């Protein structure tokens, strides 16, 4: 889980006004906003409609240290640029802009969206194509160095410990060595994972996927992690996902069927459920959802213990 350093909040509307004036752009309104970034629709006489992406904070706090917002801006810019070369639907990058105070923001192609749901099969096909892209040495802000299995097991342990403070009756987590063995037997090659697939990050028109945005949570890891997260995200109606349709589209494009209830999948599902429970306990307090996601974490812990 990542939290923002509230001591360095950014007035994104003021930044947007300064950037548009400086670059001679036309302000066309708010395009979207999330926990980490605010996106403005701007117009250029030479480049047409663009998306101006501005971080809400100068740095974010991850379990293994602080992450500079500039690293997230560069990450989005590089990933979108590489995936655009592969013909994947993204908001293609245009430029990185350094403000007078050193804040880094980005410009990308503006992708209109009418808010209609994107079919799960299209989402699954996108993920299958994404996971076919050969990895390259991109610096990912939230990926700890070293072995991925060690990283995931350590993260699950930390999240379990944090949630136990809110729910002391949470079932015990299996031994770390056992969990590392589970990850060691996950034989798929590491691929770029989006890890925040949900309605808010899926732009489309006419019910067709036009672009997948917000690559802040991206990691290099096993594709099963992505699909397990989609399955858990789909349990929240606001995310607008049909897990069965996504898996159907994935299998139709990739040709392989991954077991989303294997021990490794359960560990990845648990990682997601713990994260969501903690979000609704503290980052975005919602008592009802915190209760439901804590209950979900208990259920997955019992299933994982039984599977091992």
N, C-alpha and C positions, 0 to 999 in steps of 0.2 A: 504494500500500500504506500502511496506517495501523498504527502501533504504539502500544502503551500506554506511558505514563510510569509505570514501576514504582515510582517514589518516592512515589506518592500512591495506593497500593492502598487499597481500601475493604473493610472487614469487612461484607459485605452481610447476613450473618445477624444481626449486631448491629443494623444499621440497620433491618432488617425487624422485629426485636423491639421497637425503640423506636417505630416508626411504628404498629405494630398496637396497642400499649398506649395511645399518645397518641390514636389515633382510635377506640379501642374496637372494634377488629376482631378476628376470630378467626383465628389462624394455622392453616392447613390443609395446609401442606407446601410442598415445592419443586415448582414448575410446569415449570421449564425453565431452561437456562443456556447462554450462548454466550461468545464471546471478550470482548464488550463489556459485556453485561448479565446479571444473574441475575433470574429472575422467580419470585415466590412466590404461591401460591394462598392468598387470604385471604377471610374471610366477613364480610359486613355485615348487621346486622339489618334495615336498610331497603333496601339495594341488592342484596343477594344475593351471589353469588360474584363476586369481583374478582381481577384480576391486579395485583400490586404489582411494578413494574419498577424495579430499582436498578442504577445503573452500577457496574462493577467498579473504575473509576478516575475521578479528578476531571478528567483531561484526557488527550487522545490527540494523537499527533504525526502530522500529515499532511505530504506533501511541501511544502506551501506555508504551514506554520505549525501552531501548536497549536490544537486544537479542545476547547473546554470541554464536559464531559459534559452540562452543563445544556442546551447547544444541541441535542445529540442527543435528549435527553428531550423538549424542546419540539417538535422536528422530528417525532418519532414521534406525539406528541399531536395536532399540527396535521394531519398527513397522514391519519392514521386518521380524524380527525373529518370532514375534507373528503370522503374516499372513502366513509365511512358514509352521508353525505348522498346519494351517488350509488348507493346500494344495493349497493356492493361488499363482499365478505366480509372484514371486518377485525375486530380487537378494538377495539370502540368506546371512545373515551376517556371517562373519568369526571371525573378531577381531577388537578391538579398539586399536589404537596405539598412545601413547603420545610421541611427539617429544621432543628433548632436550630443546627447548625453551617453552615447555608447550602446543604447538598447538596440538589439538586432530584431528586425521584423522581416516579413517576406511578402512577395507578390507572386501570385499564381493565376492561372487561367480561371476565370469565374465559370462555375458549372451551375446552371439553373436547376432548380428542383421544385416540382409541384406538390411534394409532400405525399404523393400516393405511395402505397406500400410496394416494395420491390419483391418480386416472387422469390421464395426461398431457393428454388432451383437455380436462379441466376446468381444468388449469393454463393451457393455451393460451387457452381462452376467457376466463379471468380476465385474462390479460395483454392480450388484445385489447380488453377493456372498459376496463382501466386506461389504455391508450394512446388511448382515445377521450375521456377526460376532458380538458377544456380546461385548459391550464396556468394557474396563478395565481401571484402573487408570494410564494412561500414561500422562506424562507431555508434553503438546504441546506448543511450544515456542511462537506461534502467537495467542493463544487463551487467551483472557482476562478472568480473574476470574469472577465468578458470573453468572447471568442469560444470556443465549445465545441470547434471543430476544433483551434484552437491549444492548448487545454487538453489534449485527448486526445493529440495528437502529442507534446507536451512530456512528458506522463506516460509514454507508451510509450518515449520516448527515455531518460527517467530509469530506468525499469524495466529496459530493455535494458542500460544501462550498469551497473546494480547486479548483474544476473545474469551479466554478462561477467566479473565478479570471481570468480565461482564456476566459470564455464565460459568460459575464454579463447578457445576455438575456436568460439564462437557466431557464426553468420553475421552480416555487417554489416546494419544497418538501412538501408532506402532513405533517400534524402535527405529532410530535413524538408520542403522546399518541395514535393516530389513527394507526400508524404503529406498535406500540407495541401490540395493540389489534389484528392486523393481525397476528403477530407472535404467540400470545397467542392461537389463534385458529388453529395453525398448530399442529395437534394432533399426528404426527409421533414421535416415540422415537428417541432420539439422537443416531447416529451411527458414526463410523469413516468415514470421508470424505477425499478423496485425494485432490480434488480442483485444480488440475493442469493437468487434463487429456488432452493431446494433443500429436501429432505425436512424438515430441522430447522425451517424457517420456514413449513411448510404444515400447518396444523392441520385435522383432519377426523375424522369419525366415519362408520362404515359405508361407507368408501371414497368419501366425498363431501367436497369442499372446504368447510370451515367458516370458515376465516380465514387470511389471509396476514399474517404478523407480521414485525417487525424491519425497519424502514425506515431504518436508520442509513446504508446505502450509497446511498440514493436520489440520483439526479441528474435534471436536465432535459436530455434529449438525444434523438437519433434512435431510434425503436423497434428498428431493426436492431441496435443495440448490445445491447439486452436479449436478443434472440433468439440473437445470436452467443454471448453469455455462457452462455445455457442450453445451447447445443450443446456448449460446452467443459466446463461443469459436469457434463453428462450422461456424460462419459467417466470420471468418478469414481463407482464404484458406491455409495459412502456417501451420495451426494447424492440417490439414489432418483429419477432423472429418465429419462424416455424421450423424447429430443429429437424423434424423428419424430412421436410422438403429440402432443407439445406444439405443434409446428408445424401439425399437422393441425387441432387444436382452435383455434389462432389463426386460420388461414385460413378455417375454417368460420364463425367469428364476425365477423372483420374483412372478409373478402371479397377480400383482396389477398395475394399470395404474394411474400414477400421472398426475394431471393437470398442465402442464408446462406454462399455461397462467392464473392461478389463481392469486389473489391479492398477496399471499405470494410468488408465483413464480415470479411475476413481480418485487417485491421488491428484490428478489435474483438476477434476471436478471440485474436490475439496479445497484446493488452492483458491479457486474462484469463489466458492460459497463463503469461505472464511473472509476473503477480501470484501465481499459485498456486505456481509454481516457487520464488519468493522466500519465500513463506510456509513451504514445507516445507524450505527451506534454513536459515531462521533463526527466524521467529516461532514455528512449531510444528514443530521439527526431525523429519524423517522421511526418512532417506537414500534409501530406495527410491522414495518418491513424488517427492522432489526430483530424482532421476535421471530418472524417467519424464516429469515436467513440463518439465525442461530439454530432453529429447529432443523433446517435443511443441513446444516453443518453436522449436527448430532447424527442425523440419518446417514450421511455419507461416511462419517467416522465409524459407525457400526458396520456398514457394508464393507469398508476397507479392512477393518479388523477381521471380519468374517472371511474375506477373500484371501487373507494371508495366514 
